[in-house]
Amino acid sequence: MKYNSKYNHETFRIWIGNQPYIVISDPKEVEVVLSSNTLLQKASTYELLHPWLGEGLLTANGVKWFKHRKMITPSFHFKILVDFHDIMKERSKIFVKHLKLKADTKEIFDIQEKVHYTTLDVICETAMGTAINALENNNSEVVRAFQDLCYVIENRTFSPFMGNPILFRLYKEHGMQEKALKILKSFSMDVIEKRRNLIMSEEANGNTNSDGIGKKKQVFLDTLLTSTIDGKPLTNQEIFEEVQTFMFEGHDTTSSGITFAIFLLSRHPEIQKKVYEEQKSLFGDDLKNFDPSYQDIQNMKYLDMVIKECQRLYPSVPLIARETTETIELNGKIIPKNTALSLFLFAMGYNEKYFPDPYKFDPERFSIDREKANPFEYVPFSAGPRNCIGQKFAMLEMKSIVSHVVRNFKILPPSDECLKVNGDYENLGKFDYDPVLAVVLTLKAEYGLKIKLENR
């Protein structure tokens, strides 16, 4: 951020090892990159994900990416999102039950950890149709494997030695990665076979609809099992890669978004009150027992603005990177081949030219007037041909979980309690506690985010 401020959000170059990076946060140049049909190559940094995600939609390039994107797009059709929402709703209720224990004891706790396990539960059920109950059993083998892989990738990203595939074999993290991959692959292949047999059984019994899927709730895995590319079904390895990509992208990003939304509401009671009043205006006074439908979530217009403002201040994905495959011109600048283009989404939200008083938490920015602005001024879900295919899924989950929390609790800051920050205990004022940000694939608070809850 300091370099963006120094150069007034102008494009600048940095070197990381022998790799040049062009850091871009100007919306006009971001638009050139994201709207291009040729600047689609992901930067070499994404190769660290290959042992886990292979050539899934996030990491694939070229023809394979195009064909898989076309195949997967129907997975986020309105009818399937309705099924996804039913899962989100049930997991939100379980989440609220866990939070009630904290509210009853007035305990100060880390909301980031609780959200992490809840979104992992949601993504596992929507992706594969099976429950892992991470919130109740966060010590399970599958949950630990998922966390270990994220941990290894984080370490490799910021270590030039571990990032080297040959030197990486000398580190204990290599063994951790291999063990975690074995666990996840065994678990996933078992689920894939069971789901395939279920589909075949329903087809044999004629219990299918026009999409070839039976009365059971459709999940992401069903699309992969019933789709073909060039007339051929996907291999088990291809299915594994796409399922893991969906789980990786869909879990960590929504976890970050929900966590920072709850944090910001705890520090801005006036905004939280407006969110709660909207819930009352939509559903009446018996909010705790209200069971919102998919359409009800769409009607939460103010909450929608709140989530968008949270993503401006704390974007779940703070930067994305492309790599030039040939020499290009970018607004008069010559960019050589094999240069990484780093789109600094985090800095874009703090550009005073497009967001006056940028450090103010003001959801009203995203009123109807905001729709007239250049869409590339605000791209938390990327944009263009490689935009986030699951952004409707992410917004649906964030709004669903946050609305459940607000209907049941007043979200409070940790008051003048001693909070552990940077390994020391400090007496922090009521509204003085800010997160220590860290990029762990997505944006996180390095030492968690402390809140208190009060039952409504």
HUFENTA-V143329 format. One record per pair of residues at least 6 apart in sequence whose C-alpha atoms are under 7 Angstrom apart, sorted by the first residue. I is the first residue (numbers start at 1). GAP is how many residues later the second one is. Records with the same first field share a line. If there is no record, write none. Layout:
# HUFENTA-V143329
I = GAP + GAP
This chain:
# HUFENTA-V143329
1 = 346
4 = 6 + 343
9 = 16 + 17
10 = 16
11 = 11 + 12 + 13 + 14
12 = 10 + 11
13 = 7 + 8 + 9 + 10
14 = 6 + 7 + 8
15 = 6
20 = 319 + 320
21 = 318 + 319 + 320 + 321
22 = 318 + 319 + 320
23 = 318 + 319 + 320 + 321
24 = 6 + 318 + 319 + 320
25 = 318 + 319 + 320 + 322 + 323
27 = 349 + 350
29 = 301 + 302
30 = 313 + 346
31 = 345
33 = 6
34 = 349 + 350
35 = 349 + 350
37 = 348
39 = 283 + 285
40 = 282
41 = 20 + 281 + 282
42 = 17 + 279 + 280 + 281
43 = 278 + 279 + 280 + 297
46 = 13
48 = 105
52 = 129
53 = 188 + 191 + 192
54 = 187
55 = 186
56 = 185 + 186 + 189
57 = 8 + 11 + 12 + 185 + 188
58 = 187
73 = 316
75 = 145 + 148
76 = 314
80 = 138
81 = 312
82 = 212
83 = 134 + 135
84 = 42
85 = 209
87 = 35
88 = 34 + 309 + 312
89 = 311
91 = 27 + 31
92 = 309 + 312
95 = 23
96 = 309
102 = 351
103 = 350 + 351 + 352
106 = 346 + 347 + 348
107 = 345
108 = 306 + 342 + 343 + 344
109 = 341 + 342 + 343
110 = 338 + 339 + 340 + 341
111 = 148 + 338 + 339 + 340
112 = 147 + 336 + 337
115 = 140 + 144
116 = 139
117 = 17 + 18
118 = 16 + 17
119 = 132 + 135 + 136
120 = 14 + 131
121 = 10 + 11 + 12 + 13
123 = 124 + 127 + 128
124 = 6 + 7 + 123
125 = 6
126 = 93 + 94
127 = 92 + 93 + 94 + 116 + 119 + 120
128 = 91 + 92 + 93
129 = 90
134 = 9
142 = 41 + 42
145 = 35 + 38 + 39
148 = 28 + 29 + 32
149 = 28 + 31
152 = 21 + 25
154 = 286 + 287
156 = 6 + 7
157 = 6
161 = 6 + 7
162 = 6
168 = 6
188 = 52
196 = 29
199 = 14
202 = 6 + 12
207 = 7
208 = 6 + 7
221 = 22
224 = 15
227 = 6
228 = 6
250 = 144
252 = 190
253 = 63 + 64 + 189
254 = 140 + 144
256 = 60 + 187 + 188
257 = 54 + 59 + 141
258 = 140 + 144
260 = 50 + 54
261 = 46 + 49
262 = 140
263 = 186
265 = 6 + 7 + 146
266 = 145 + 146 + 147
267 = 146 + 164
275 = 27 + 28
276 = 130 + 131
280 = 7
287 = 120
288 = 119 + 120
297 = 102 + 103
303 = 96
305 = 58 + 59 + 61
306 = 57
309 = 52 + 53 + 54
311 = 69
312 = 37
313 = 36
314 = 32
315 = 31 + 65 + 128
316 = 126 + 127
317 = 63 + 125 + 126
318 = 26 + 27 + 28 + 124 + 125
319 = 23 + 24 + 25 + 26 + 27
320 = 22 + 23 + 24
321 = 19 + 20 + 21 + 22
322 = 18 + 19 + 20
323 = 15 + 16 + 17 + 18
324 = 13 + 14 + 15 + 16
325 = 12 + 13
326 = 10 + 11
327 = 8 + 9 + 10
328 = 6 + 7 + 8
329 = 6
345 = 35
348 = 29
349 = 6 + 29
350 = 8 + 9
351 = 7
352 = 6
381 = 6 + 7 + 10
382 = 6
408 = 47 + 48
409 = 44 + 45 + 46 + 47
410 = 43 + 44 + 45 + 46
411 = 41 + 42 + 43
412 = 39 + 40 + 41
413 = 17 + 18 + 38 + 39
414 = 16 + 36 + 37 + 38
415 = 14 + 15
416 = 11 + 12 + 13 + 14
417 = 10 + 11
418 = 7 + 8 + 9 + 10
419 = 6 + 7 + 8
420 = 6
421 = 26
435 = 10 + 14
436 = 9 + 10 + 11
437 = 6 + 7 + 8 + 9
438 = 6 + 7 + 8
